[in-house]
Amino acid sequence: MKISHAGPSPLLWLHLLLLLLLAATAAAKVPAIVVFGDSSVDAGNNNQIPTIARSNFLPYGRDFSGGKATGRFSNGRIATDFISEAFGLRAAVPAYLDPAYNISDFAVGVTFASAGTGYDNATSDGVIPAWRELEYYKDYQKRLRAYLGDGKAIYTISNSLYIISMGTNDFLENYFAFNSQRRTQYSIDAYQHFLIGLARNFVVNLHGLGARKISIGGLPPMGCMPLERAQNLQNGNGCMEAYNIVARSFNDKLYNLTRDLNKEIPGLKLVFSNPYYVLLQIIQKPSSYGFQESQRACCATGMFEMGYACQRSLLTCTDANKYVFWDAFHPSEHTNKMIADHVIKTALYKFL
């Protein structure tokens, strides 16, 4: 019996080559992830500014690589870290102001986000406002050109995925805050339209700087955050439905904005990434998603604490994966991954 030692057929080689070319093309579609926003996507920029809106201490980051508190408002990674990894880039997106990183790191992923910020400058008192995040991005472009050369830098700028995630603070920490000036100036509907105008300007300015692939994130069911539920005593600590109604209304306006801008600006690929319904489902039926607790957070009592109030509490849970929320305002790492998976499947897949 004659044994053939012939290799794969030419047809099989061609098939394998085509698969490799397709994989290389897919990997090259998004050379970097560039992030703007608030604490949902801040990876430590606030560590470098004088503010109490920080989380660069334990128990924050206890489940991050090396058990390091980076400034992420989570026990581990945040949604943009998981998105970066899903796009074949690094497993964590570094903060632009973090001195531990340089332009070689930022060339494949960077966040300019600042915990506590919003579209409205009045929201951003004491932290990095949205307009300043864009100024940092301009500085980043100069450094990128010096590092990569003009040709490669222009390619990276125009093909990167830009993620915008803010707006929650504009409502919870500004409009609905005690003695809010904005509430005396605007009805809730008028304030939403005001913010939509600011969001429009942000996207238009970002496009003017070379961005083409942009995701604008919607609001979560902010009335179901532990902090809001803890204050809703008259309703048995249920979700503050009035806040959720505002979130849904604002998300509808953001969706319409993405539709309008895609028609108005040639070459723009703007998508709306909506975390609202998937997070609401997780909160309402936690056991279906592997969680045990969705009303209280892992940190401290799980009702009011975030930031420095989470430090050194003996009440903090031992397994954050059982909790939908890490602190009274922010999801746990496990929840962040689920949200990231959802927005990739429903919106960001267009860029893969």
N, C-alpha and C positions, 0 to 999 in steps of 0.2 A: 504494500500500500504506500503510495507516494504522498508525503506530507508537504503541503505548500507553505513556503515561508514568505509569500508575497505580502506586502503591506496593504494598507487600505486602498480601495479603488480610487481612481482619479475623481470620480463623482462624489465619493465620500469626503475626499480632501477638499473639494470645492465647497461642499456643504459646511464643513468645519470652518473654512476660511470665511464664508459668508456670515456664520454665526459670530465669529470673532470680530469681524468688521462691524456688525450690528451692535455688538456689546460695546465696542470702542466708541461708536457714534453716540450711543445712549449715555455713556459715561461722560462724553465731552459736551453734552447738551447744557449741563449746569456746572461750570467750573468752580463756583463758589456760592455760599449762602450768605446774604447780607441782611441784617436784621435791624429794625427800628421798633421802638415801643416802650412798654412799661415793665413792671416787675414780672409779668408773665414771661418775658424774654430777656430780662437783664441777667447777665452772667457775672456781674461784679463791677460794672462801671461806677456804681454808687459808693464802692469802697474807696474811691479816689477823690470824692468830693465831701465837703462838710455837711453831712446830713444824718439824721437818725434813721432814715429809710434804708437800713442795711440788714444783711443777713450773713456776714462773714465770720460767723462764730457757730459753734455747736449748740444745739443738735442739728442745725442746718448743715446739709452736706454729709451727714454721717453715712449715707449709703452711696455717696459719690465715690468715684475711683480714688482710693487712698484714704477715704474717710475725711476728705477735705471740704471745709466750708468755703466755697468760692465766692459767695455773694448771690448765688441763685436762691430764690425763695422756694426751696424744695428740700426734701431729704436727699435727693439725688439729682438726676438730670431733668431738664425741662423740655417742652415740646420741640423747640427748634433744634435741640441736640439730636433728638430721634429723627427729625426730618433730614438733617444733615447726613446722618448715618445711612438713612434709606436711599439717599441720592448718591451713595458711594463715596461720600466725603468723610471728614473726621467725625468721631463719635461725640464731640463736644465743640460748640461754637464759642470761641473766647471773646471776652470783653475788650473793646478797643483801648480802654484806658488802663488795662491790666499790664503793669511793667514786666510781668513774667513772659509776655509774648511780644513778637515783633512782626514785621511786615511779611516775613516768610510764612508765618502762621495765618495771618489775616488774609493772605492771598487766596485761601480756599474757604474762608469762613470768618465772619466778624459780626459782633453785635454792638450797636451804639445805644441800646436801650437803657433807660433809667427808671428804676422803681419809683413810683409816685407821679410819673409824668402823664400827660394827656395831650389831646389835640389843642385844647384851650390853654393859653399861656397862664391864665389865672389858676389852673389846676397845678401847674408845675413849679410853684413857688418853693425854692430851696433845693430843687433837683434840676436835672438837665431837660430843658424844654425841647419840644419837637423840632423847632427851627435850629436849635443848637446841635441836635443829632445830625441834621443835614450838613451843618458846617463841619462837623467831624468827618462826615463822609467825603466832603470836598478835599479835606486834608488827606484822607485815606487814598483818594484817587491820585493825588500828587505822589505819594509814597509808592503807590502801586506802579505808576509809570517809571519811576526811578528804579524800582526793583525788577520789573518784568520787561521794560522797554515799551515804547508806545504801542506797537502792534499787538503784543500779547495782552497789554493792559486794556486796550480798547475792546479786544475780544472778551476778556473777563468781565468788563463792565457791562457790555451789551448782552451777554449770555448768562450772567448770574441770576439766581433766583432771589428776589427781594421780598422780604416778609415784614409786614406792618401789623403790629398787635398792640392796640391801645384803645382807650375810650371808657373803660370801666371806672377809672378814677375821676373822669370828667363828671360822672353822675354821682357815685357814692362818696367821693371825697371832695366834691365841689358843689354841684347843684343841690344835692339832697343833704348837704352838711348843715350843721347848726349855724344860724346867722349868715347863710349864703347870700352874697351880693348878686350872683347870677340869677337866683330865684326871684329877686325883686325886679330884675331887668327883663327876663324872658319867661314866657310860659314854657312848659316842658316840651311842647311840640316845636315852638320857636327855637328853643335851645338845641334841639336835635338838628334842625335845619342849619343853625349856626355852626354846629360841629361838622355837619356834612360838607359845608363850604370849606372848612379848614382841612378836612380830609381830602377833598378835591384838590385844593391848592398843594397839599403835601405830595399827592401822586403826580400832579402836573409838574411840580418842581423836580421831583425825582426822575421823571421821564426826561426832563430837560437836561439832566446831568448824565443821561445815557442809559438809564434803566429801561428795560423792555418787558421783562418777565416779572410781574409783581402780584403778590397775594396780599389782599387786605382782609384782616381778621375781624370777625363779628364778636359781639359781646356774649359772654356766658350767661346762664340763668342766675344773674347776680343776686336775685332775691333769695336764692337757696344757699348762699354762702353761710357757713356757720355763724359768722359775726352778725349777719342780718337776722338769721333765725333766732339767735340767742336774745335779740332785742324784741322779737315778735311774740311777747308774752300773751297778749290778748287773743292770739290765734294759736295757742298751744305750741309755740315754737315751730310752726310750719313755715314754709317759704313765704317771703314777702311778695305776694303776687303782683302788687303794683309795680315793683321794680322789674319783675320778669316781663310785664307788659311793655314797659319802656325798652327793655333789651330787645324784645321781638320787633317792636316798632322801629328802633334804630337800625336793627339788622336788615329790615326790609328796605330802608333808605340806603344803606350801604350797598345792598344788592343792586338797587336801581342805579346807584352811582357807577358801579362797575360796568353795567350794561351801557350807560350813556357815554362813559369815557372811552370804552372800546370802539364805539361808533365815531366819536369825535377825533380820536388821535390815531392816525395811521401807524401801523407797526406795533402798537401797544397790545400786550397780552396780559390783561388784568383779570384776576379771578377773585371770587369771594369765598373765603374759608370760614365756614360756620361751625363753631364748636357747641352752639346752644343746645340742640336737640340730643346729641349723643351724650353730653354731660348731664342733661336733665334725666335721660333714661337711666344712666348709671346711678344718679342720686335717688331716683324713685324706686329702682329695683337693684340695689347694690349686690345682693346675693347672686343674681343672674350673671354678674360680671366678676365674681370671685371676691367681693368685698363683704365686710361684716358691719361697717359703720359709715353712714353718709351724713348724719346730722351733726356730729361732733368731729373735730379734727384730731389728729394724733398729738399735736403739741400741747402740753400743759393741760388745762381743763378742756381744751378743744372748742371753746365757745367764743372767746374774745381775743386770744393771744396771737400776735404775730411779731416778727422782728425781735427786739430785745426782750419782750415779754415771754418769749419762748426759751430764753436762756436758763439753764440750770434748774429746770422744773422736774421734780421727782414724779410728776403725774404723766409725763410724756410716754406715749405707748412704746412697746418694744418692737412691734412689727408694723411699719407704716404701710406695707402692702395690703393690709386689711382695711385701710382707711381711704376713703375717696379724697379727703382733704388732709393736707399736711399741717397747715396752720389755719387760722380762722378765715383766711382770704385766698389761699393758694392750694391747688391740687397737689397730691402726692406724686412721686415719680411714676408709680404704676398707672395713675390716672393720666398723667402727661403723655405717656406712651400710647394709651388708648386714643386720646384726642389727636395726637400726631398721626396715628394710623388712619383715623377717620378722615382727617382733612387731606391726607395724601390720596386716599381712595376716591374722595368726592370732589376734590378741586385741583390738588397739585399734580395729580397723575398726568395732566396735560403737558407738564414740563419734563416728565421722565422719558 
